[in-house]
Amino acid sequence: EKAVIVRREWTAEEDKVIREGVLQFGKKWRRISLQLEERSDDAVRNRWSRLKGGEEGEPKAGLSKGGASGRNAAGDTGVTGDAGSPAAPPVRRRASASGEEGGAKPERIGWTQAEDAIIISSVREIGHKWYRIAQRIPGRTEHAIRNRWQRLLRMVEDTQPPPSPSLFQAVGGAGPEEPAR
């Protein structure tokens, strides 16, 4: 038989137990979760991350039922179900890197031929050390660079016209497994 997991709303009492547990035990989620019936340590940790404020250990005021949205099961924000006190307004997300509200991702910027050339020459020089290559291309993550490398290889394999044909003459058949030497 498969266990059925039933989601239920967080109560103000559970929030209080979490707050007091963090004060008493620190971030020992398993220990705190033992005080809450049918709540896993992961669930408690996730709930704490929604409860805490801007500074570590400072809970956000008024967040109780309905998770991070501040809405209850009925979908309204008028009152919480337990004490009948007004609910907090919906939690605002952090501003994105571009300064916009709402947690929007920063605008994507296309890859330049210069960045492609750096990736290709770096892979030839040092192999698939994405961290070191990321140090050579400001504003690009290791993950993004690895994905771009895979895309460049696919472009060569698919014989699609790459951003600059001369760039791939430098690749010399370097595949994902073996960097060119």
SULMO-V29402 format. One record per pair of residues at least 12 apart in sequence whose C-alpha atoms are under 10 Angstrom apart, sorted by the first residue. I is the first residue (numbers start at 1). GAP is how many residues later the second one is. Records with the same first field share a line. If there is no record, write none. Layout:
BEGIN
I=GAP  GAP
END
This chain:
BEGIN
5=33
6=32
8=30  31  57  58  65
9=55  56  57  58  63  64
10=29  37  53  54  55  56  57  62
11=52  53  54  55  56  69  70  71
12=50  51  52  53  68  69  70  71
13=23  51  69
14=19  21  22  23  25  30  33  50  51
15=21  29  32  33  36  44  48  49  50
16=48
17=15  16  18  19
18=14  15  17  18  26  27  29  30  33
19=13  29  32  33  38  39  40
20=12
21=12  14
22=26  35
23=34
26=31
27=17  18  21  30
28=13  16  17
29=12  13  14  15  16  17  19
30=12  13  14  15
32=12  13
33=12
46=21
47=17  20  21
48=12
49=19
50=13  14  17  18  19  41
51=12  13  16  17  40
54=40
60=28  31
61=26  27  28
62=18  23  24  25  26  27  28  29
63=17  24  25  26  27  28
64=16  17  18  23  24
65=12  14  15  16  17  22  23
66=14  15  21  24
67=23  24
68=22  23  24  25
69=19  20  21  22  23
70=17  18  19  20  21
71=16  17  18  19  20
72=15
77=12  13
109=30  31
111=29  34  37  52
112=51  52
113=49  50  51  54
114=23  50  53
115=21  22  23  25  30  33
116=21  29  32  33  36  47  48  51  52
117=47  49  50  51  53  54
118=15  16  18  19  49
119=14  15  17  18  26  27  29  30  33
120=13  29  32  33  47  48  50  51  52  54  59  60
121=12  46  49  50  59
122=12  14  57
123=26  48  51  52  53  55  56  57  58
124=46  47  48  50  54  55  56  57
125=54  55  56
126=53  54  55
127=47  49  50  51  52  53  54
128=18  21  48  49  50  51
129=13  17
130=12  13  14  15  16  19
131=12  14  15
133=12  13
134=12
146=30
149=26  27
150=25  26
152=15  16  19
153=15  18  20  21  22  23
154=21
155=13
156=12  13  15  17
157=16
END
